[in-house]
């Protein structure tokens, strides 16, 4: 069957949209309440833990000042040793903590 090229302004015709079958509608249902709560708990725990770690490590001189990864790059190390750079990194950690707490506050359950 030959294919005709589309011209501007010509409507595109195709098969009509179909309704999902009953088994597909079951797949579209939200997860169980306990699965939603568990995933929220893991997300909040991860965000708060990682945020606290990122917020504290730049000011922990036993770890930050003797980091062999940073000492291998002297120019980067000269920048990351400054107070503003440490403050920006700590701010990212506090932002991560805020994201975790915000997710917990604005949680809404979707019932199946």
C-alpha positions in Angstrom: 0.0 0.0 0.0 1.6 3.3 -1.0 2.2 5.9 1.7 1.1 9.4 1.0 3.2 12.3 2.4 1.5 14.6 4.9 0.9 18.2 3.9 0.9 21.0 6.5 -2.5 21.4 8.1 -3.6 17.8 7.2 -5.0 15.9 10.2 -3.2 12.8 11.2 -5.5 9.8 11.4 -4.7 6.7 13.4 -6.4 4.0 15.3 -8.7 5.3 18.0 -7.4 5.1 21.6 -8.4 1.9 23.3 -9.6 1.4 26.9 -7.2 -0.5 29.1 -8.2 -4.1 29.9 -9.2 -5.1 33.4 -5.8 -6.7 34.1 -4.1 -3.5 33.0 -6.3 -1.4 35.3 -5.2 -3.5 38.2 -1.6 -2.7 37.3 -2.4 1.0 37.4 -3.5 0.8 41.1 -1.2 2.5 43.6 0.9 0.3 45.8 -0.3 -0.9 49.2 -0.3 1.5 52.0 2.5 -0.3 53.9 4.7 -0.3 50.8 4.1 3.4 50.4 4.9 4.0 54.1 8.0 1.8 54.0 9.4 3.6 50.9 8.7 7.0 52.6 10.5 5.8 55.7 13.6 4.7 53.7 13.6 7.9 51.7 13.4 10.1 54.8 16.0 8.1 56.6 18.4 8.2 53.6 17.9 11.9 53.1 18.5 12.8 56.7 21.5 10.5 57.2 23.2 11.6 54.0 22.4 15.3 54.6 23.8 15.1 58.1 26.9 13.5 56.8 27.4 16.1 54.1 26.7 18.9 56.5 29.2 17.7 59.2 32.1 16.3 57.2 33.5 19.6 55.8 33.9 20.9 59.4 35.4 17.7 60.8 39.1 18.3 60.4 40.2 14.8 61.1 38.4 13.6 58.0 38.4 16.7 55.7 42.0 17.9 56.2 43.6 14.5 55.8 41.5 13.2 52.8 43.9 11.5 50.3 41.4 12.0 47.5 41.5 15.8 48.0 45.2 16.0 48.7 45.9 14.4 45.3 44.5 17.6 43.6 46.2 20.7 45.1 44.3 23.3 43.2 40.9 21.7 44.2 42.1 21.3 47.7 43.1 25.0 47.9 39.5 25.9 47.0 37.8 23.3 49.2 39.7 24.3 52.3 38.2 27.8 52.3 35.3 28.6 54.6 32.8 29.6 51.9 33.4 26.3 50.0 32.8 24.4 53.2 29.7 26.4 53.9 28.3 25.7 50.4 28.8 22.0 50.9 27.2 22.1 54.4 24.3 24.0 52.9 23.7 21.2 50.4 23.6 18.8 53.3 21.1 21.0 55.1 19.0 21.2 51.9 19.0 17.4 51.7 17.8 17.2 55.3 15.0 19.7 54.5 14.0 17.6 51.4 13.6 14.5 53.6 11.6 16.3 56.3 9.4 18.0 53.6 8.7 14.6 52.0 7.5 13.3 55.4 5.4 16.3 56.1 3.6 16.4 52.7 3.0 12.6 52.5 -0.4 11.6 51.4 -1.6 8.0 51.1 -3.1 6.8 47.9 -5.5 4.0 48.7 -6.1 1.2 46.2 
